[in-house]
Amino acid sequence: MGLPVPWFIGIRYNGSRSGSYYLSFISRVSLFGLALGVIALTVVVSVMNGFDTQLRYRILGAVPQLLVAGPVTPALTTFLDAHPAVIAHGPFAQRHGMVIGRSSNKLVALYGVLPQNEAALSIISEHLLGGSMADLRPGSDQALLGRPLAYQLGLQVGDEMTVIIPEPGKGGNTITPKLARLQVAGYFELDAELDYGLVLLHLNDLQTITGDTSVQERVTLTDVFLAPRLAREIGGLAGNAEVHDWTADYGDFFETVKMEKVMMFLLLTLIVAIAAFNIVSGLSMMVKEKASDIAVLRTLGLSSAQVMQIFIVQGFLVGAAGVLLGVLLGVPLALYVPEVVGFFEALFGGKVLAGTYFSAVPTDVRWPDIGVIVLVSLTIAVLATLYPAYQASRLQPAAILRHD
């Protein structure tokens, strides 16, 4: 079966080499403008995804994603063991205090952990630069801390540091400082803010320092964004226990990252919209140039709706070609952004991300996002064809042929 008449004529018009050079130039500008917009959207959205993925991994992979403060009931344990979204769970304690080193002091968070569980509960064991989780033995007073924090405090492996933890009195009117000496067993480096404010020690050691034997249940999930929903589910099983998830501390930060991605997408969509104006100009000129052809087609029985379809098809083909070219160039560029940026850094000197936690520009190409970019770009291209196509459908064949 052949193509419908509007499609056949639209394709012929698009492939025709006759007509003014300026009209052909406008069509090429439209095509490359759309391609440029798609390339920009693909690369920038992929880089924003890369930053989001890396930050989520480096921060949410180390901090507790879900905490149950209070007695853990057998029903809750059974629920966590059976839940498909739960990777692991185990005892955990957290305090805030001050660490005093050789050259400085710093306010830090102290995590009391069980070393045998830490590999399943966080990524810190994967980023150790010295020492190991096995060094955190009960009663050893050994600690692991971020390497940047150790540098700030002037500490090396084997050195001792003083830890001061304020403990409120029973009435809440007094504060009793708890002091302890800890030895640096090793470093970790997550390339995140946690490197400057986190110290790990054995759970029993932290309990001994504070005199508080209460623990929390730490839960690590397959998808961190399931934490709020799982917290609500746990609430009914936890009794008097309080349930907290990571969004209380880091939700605003990641919402900001998400909002930046959306705003960048909307701003770069303007490039596609500007290219669409060229489609409007090109098709409007095409309508004037093909006015006599349109009149003949109308006299041969083509309806005004079919005439409109001819120019919609023509504009759609230009838009589809531009979007396809943009995807073919944009996806490989997005995949190799670190190498491309590294090449220009070596060529001109300097670092694009100097002064940040990132050594290279991260990228994460997500095909659903590519699909949204293609859909939005094609929609804009099609919408740009409607006005000139409507103008073509309103041409009066008799008036045009009379003047010709």
Secondary structure by P-SEA (a helix, b strand, c coil): ccccaaaaaaaaaaacccccaaaaaaaaaaaaaaaaaaaaaaaaaaaaaaaaaaaaaacccccccbbbcccccaaaaaaaaacccccccccbbbbbbbbbcccbbbbbbbbbccccccccccccccccccccccccccccccbbbbaaaaaaacccccbbbbbbbbbbcccccbbbbbbbbbbbccccccccccccbbbbccaaaaaaaacccbbbbbbbcccccaaaaaaaaaccccccbbbbccccccaaaaaaaaaaaaaaaaaaaaaaaaaaaaaaaaaaaaaaaaaaaaaaaaaacccaaaaaaaaaaaaaaaaaaaaaaaaaaaaaaaaaaaaaaaaaaaacccccccccccccbbbbbbaaaaaaaaaaaaaaaaaaaaaaaaaaaaccaaaaaaac
